[in-house]
């Protein structure tokens, strides 16, 4: 069960980074002179959380959820920050 959770975590992290890239490209069209800071920041945070999610997934697969508790909490906080930045980028 821990390996399934680890695979789902890694897949979700990859999808989040992909969505961040799509938002970065789509929300600033060709006439855009500069991208707003929340749009750039959400991409940076999503990409920075990807290695953390990979490490969390690896630790979860090896040691289980209890062994990876701190990494999982850190990953959740990182993606919560990403979601807030994405909301700020799309609301403005």
C-alpha angles and dihedrals in degrees: 000000000000091000091052090051090048092052091048091049092051092046091050091050092051091049091049092052090048091050090048090054091048091050090048092053100038102042094058109053127197094278091057112115096193134004116244114251096245089056092052093040094052091055092048092049093047091050092045091051093052096078090043090053091048091052090047091050092049093048092046091052092049104036104017129238095303092055092050098041097118093045091049092050090049091050091049091051091049093052092044087056089048091052092051091050091048090052090049091050095050097041095055 
